[in-house]
Amino acid sequence: MKNQITFKTGTYELHSNPNFNYQLNRTHSWSNGDLKDLEGVAAKIQDAATWEKELLQIAEKALKENRIEQAIAYYRMAEFFMYDGHPSKMETYDKAVSLFYAYHSKLFNSGEIKTGAVPFGGKQLPVLYALPDDGNIKDTILLHGGYDSYKEEFVPMMRYLREQGIAVYLFEGPGQGGALRKEGLTFIPEWEQPVKAVLDFYDLEDVTIIGLSLGAMLAPRAAAFEKRIKRVVAWSLLPNLFDLLLYDMPARFQQVIRLSMALEDEEVINLLLKRLMKKDPMIEWAINHGIHNMGVSTPYEYLEKINKFQFMDVAPQINQDFLLLGAEKDHFIPVEFYKPIVDGLNNVKSLTFRLFTEKEHAENHCNAGNTKLVLDTIIAWLTVLKG
């Protein structure tokens, strides 16, 4: 039976801070959080610490009321803003994950979704995969998230694609989810390496790769070198992670940072960023989190590492069919970033660009307010290409 998987539609003004507002909406739309729960705590959230406190409280309440799906969502998002090294971080992550697999046990016991682990650098990459019931595979998709993703939040997308006759291999690469937390694998820009490991392990050819957020940069990077990828879907692509970090900062501050980086002045960079971190708790959280998932030790090393996460240096090597998905009011990725991306894709086999809008309830990052619309767009694109 088709179309059994449903998605919530709509975006809501829950918080004045764009990032907190997005994360609350994401909790609602992707993880099935209850809107009334989230509205009730939104006004109390001022920083990472109050986010953690409020999300844990509604997680415990939901668990006591046997609202397991909501509890999973809130534990997962409480852990999201916990500092690395926080005494409860791993415990909270484990709780969210264990509740998820217990709640969805029928999916795994029935064989609809299978779990796997792909060897990688002496460690393992976690994988979930699902094949169509009738064995008639219309396409094979590699699916992965970005900077702060967990594979579990993409399971509804995976199941929806499977309903359309598509085989889906959902994996966490270095820096993501369990690959980071359980295996200690930190981010690398050479995304073709984990992709090659997954393709080799499952003996896959002629695949479509879908990456979201930072993953929308990593997926094309993999496609530049791994030609078993025939089709690329970049879902909220950013050209350069370093540029994105600096985008909203004052022009003078940006100039000083760029000059100091060019001069490799580690002392000045560390001093400037530590001052900035003291003034802004969210920047403090973001840089500390980045130092951890990038596997570096200082703010300078963090900037040095994220400057390697860019798109334009490999764009000419991408020669596959390319679907670029953007959002009209993405608080992370300004619309003007898309022109150089499009201009750089001058060797692709075909290029389709879709900018989703507020009228479609899909204006936010990764179009979290209307996931079904995006998935239907991807499916229609694949149908045209594969004829």
N, C-alpha and C positions, 0 to 999 in steps of 0.2 A: 504494500500500500504506500502511495506517495504522499509527500508533504505532511508528514506527521509532526515534524519539528517546527515550532513556532518561535518567533522573536518579538520582543517588545519594540514598539515604535514611539519615538518622541524624545526630545531633550528638554531639560528643566533647569530653571534658574534656582539652584539650591544654595549657592555660596558666591560671595563677591570675588573671591580669589579664583582666577581662571583654572588653575591646576586642581585645587580642591573641588571646584565645581565639576570639572571633567571626571575626576576619579569617583565622585559620588554618582554621576550619571553612568559611568562605566560599571560600577557596582550594581546598579539597577538593571541596566540593559543587557550586559554580558553575563553577569553572575546571578541574576534573578533576585537581587536584593529588593526588599519591600520599600516602596516609595515613602510610605508614612514613617517607617523606621528612620530612613535617611533624612527626611525633612525634620524629624524630631531632634536629630543630633547636629545638623548642619550649622546652626547658629552658635553652637558651643565649640566649634573647631576653629582654633586660632593658629596652630602650628602643628608640627609632627607629633609632639607629645600629647596634645589634646585630641588629635585625630586617633592616635593609638588608644587612648583612654576610652573615648566615646564608642569606637568601633568594637572594642573588646566587650564593653558593657552590653551593647545590643546583640553581640554574638552569644554571650552567655544567656541573655534573656531568650533569644530565639531557640537556643539549645534546650533550655528548660521547658519551653513550650512545644518542643518536638517539631519545630520548623527548621528541619535539618538543612534544607537547601539555602535558606537565608543565613543560618549559622556558618555554613561553609564560606559563603560570600564575605561575611564580616570578619571572620578569622583571617581569611586570605588577605583582605585589604588592611586589616590591622597590622599584619606582619609587613606589609608593603612599606609603611613609613617607620618601622623600627630600625634603629641604627644597627649596622653590622657590628656584632659583638654584644648586642643587647642580650641579657641573660634569658629572655623569653622568646627570642626571635625564632630559633629552631623548633622550640616546643610548639609555638603557634603555627608555624609552617606545617609541621608534622600533623597537628590536629586538623588543620584545614584539609590536608591531603588524605589523611586516613578517613575522615568523615566523607569526603568525596567518593572514595572507592567503595566504602560501605553502602552509601546511599544509592550509588549507581551499580551495585553488584550484579544486577540482572544483565546489564549491558555487556559485562565482561564474562560472566558465567555462561551466557548464551552464545558467546563467540562473536557477537555483533562487532565488538571492539576487542582487539588483542593487544597485549602489552609486549614490548620488546626492549632490548638493550643492545646497542651497536658499539663494538669495541672502538676506542678512539684514544690514541696516545697513552695506552696503559690504563685508561679509565673507561667509562661507558656513557653513551648518549642515550637518555630515556626516549622511548618511542611508543606511540599508540598508532595502530593502523586498523583500517576497516575496508573490507572489500564488498562490492555489491552482492546481494543474495543470489542472483541468477548467474553469476560468474561472467556476465557480459560487461566488460570494462570499457566504457566510452573514453576514459582518460585516466591518467595516473597523476595525482597531485602530491607534491611535497609541500607541507604547510608548516610555518614557524612564525613565532612572534618576534619581539624586538628587545628593547633595553630592559624591560622589567616584567617580561611575560612569564606565564605559567602555561604549560600545555593544556591543563585541565579546563581553563576558561574558553578554549577553542573547541571543546568537544561538541557543543551544539552545531557549530559550523561544519565540523567534520561529518556529523551524522546527516546534516542537510545535503551536503555534497554527495554522500554515499547514496542517499535516496534517489539522486539523479543518475545513478549508474557509474559513479566515479570512485575509483580506489584512492584512498587518502592515507598518506603517511605523515603523521604529525610528530615532530621531534623537537627536543630542546638541545640547542647547541651550546658551546662554551659561553659562559656568562649568564645563562638563562635557567630559571627554575631549579629543578633537581640536579642538572649538570653542574651548576654553580654551588648549590647548597649541600649536595650529597657527594659530588665527585671532585669538587674544588677546581673545576675548569673555568677559567676566566676568559673574557671576551678576546677574540682575535678578528682582525679585519679580513683575513684570508678564509672567507666563509666557504670557499670551494672545498676546503679540507673536510669539515664535517659533512657537507653535502655528498662529497665523493664516498665517504665512509658509509653513509646511508644507502646510496645508490648501489655500491658494491655489495653490501651485506644482503640486500633484498633483490639483487640482480635486476635492477630497473633500467629501462631504456625509454626514450621518447616521453619525457615527463614535463609537466607544468610545475613551476615553483611559485608559491605565493608567500610573500613576506609582508608583515605588518609593522608599521612604525620604523624603528631602526632596522627591523627585518626587511623593510622595503628597500633599504640600501644594500643590505647584506645579500638578499636574493639576486639582484642584478650583478653584484660582485662575483657571486658564485657562477652565474651564467656566462660571464666574460671568459671564464677558464674551463668550465665543465659543459661540454657540448651535447651531453645526453639530455640536458635541459633544452627543450625546443620552444617553450613558451614561458614568459615571465610576467607575473602580476606584482606590481609594486604598489602596495596599499598604504598610502601616506608616506611618500618618499621625501627624504631630506638630503640635500646635496653634500653637506659637510657638518659633522657633529660639533666640531670646534666652532664653526661660524654660528651654528644654532645657539650654542651656549652663550656667546657674546651678543647675540642679536638685540636683546632688549636693554643692554647696558649702555650708559652714556658714551657718546662718541669719543670723548677724550680718554675715558677709561679703556675703551677698545683699542685706541691707538697705542696707549702705553703697553697694554698686554701684548699686542702684536709685535711691537718693536722689541720688547723684552724677550719674547719667544724667539724672534729672529736672531737676537744677540746671545741666545741661550743663557740668559741671566736668571738662573734658577733661584737665587736668593731674593731678587726683587719680586718675581712671580709668586713665590711662596708667601712673602710678606703681604703683598697686595690681596691675594685670595684669602688668606687667613683673616685679614681685617674685614673683608667683605663677608666672610662666613660669620664673624662675630655680630655684624649688623643685621644679617638676614638669616633667620633660622632655616628657611626653606633652601637657601643657597648652601648653607652649612650641611643640611641633610643631603642635597643633591651631589655635592662634591665628595662627601664622605662615602656615600653609597657608590659613586662612580669609582673612587679609589679602590674600593673593595671588588666590584665586579669587573674592573679592568685589570686587576692584579698588580697594582702599583702601590707606591708608598707615600707619595707627596702630591700636593696640588700641581706642581710643575710637571711631574711625571704623568699625571692625569691628563693635562692639556696636551702634552707631547703625544700621548697614546691616542686620544680621541681625534687628533688631527689626521691620523691614519685612516679614520673611518670617513671616507669620502667617496663620492660617486663619479665625479668628472674624470678622474685619472684612468678609469677603466671603461667609461662610456663608449669610446670608439670600438672596443673589442666585443661589444654586445651586438650580435647579428641575428637574434631570435625575434619572433613575434613578441610585442611588448604592449602590455596594458598598464597604463599609469592612472591611478585613482587618487584624486585629491578631495579636499573639503574647503568650502567657501570661507568658514570662520574657524579654522584650525588654530588653536591658541599656541601650538608648538611650531607649526610650519606655515609661514606667511604665503599667500597666494603668489607673490612675486618670485618666490623661489622656483616656481615651475618652469618659467621661460628658459633659464639656462639648462635645466634638465632636458627639456624637449629639444633644444638646440644641440645638445651634446649627443643625442641619440640619432646620429646621422648614418649609421650603418645597420640599423635594425631591419628585419625583413618586413615588418609592418609596425605601425605605432597608432594606438588608440588612447586618447586622453579623455577622461570623464571627471568633471568637477561637480561634486554633489553639493546641494544647496540647502539653505535653511527651510525653504518651502517643502523640501523632501524629507525634512527632519534628519538630515544627514550631513549637517554643516560642521560637526565637531570632529576631533582627531579620530582617525580610523572609522569615521562615519558610524560611531557607536549607537547613534540614535535610530539607525535604520539598517541593521545588518542584513536583513532579507533582501532589500533592494540591491545592496552591493553584491551579495552572492548570486542573485538572479542576473545581474549585469555580467559577472564573471562567466556564469554558465552559458549565457547567450553568446558571449564573445568566443568561448571555446567551441560552441556548436557551429558558428560560422566558419571558424578556422578549420575545424575537422570535417566539415561538410556532411 
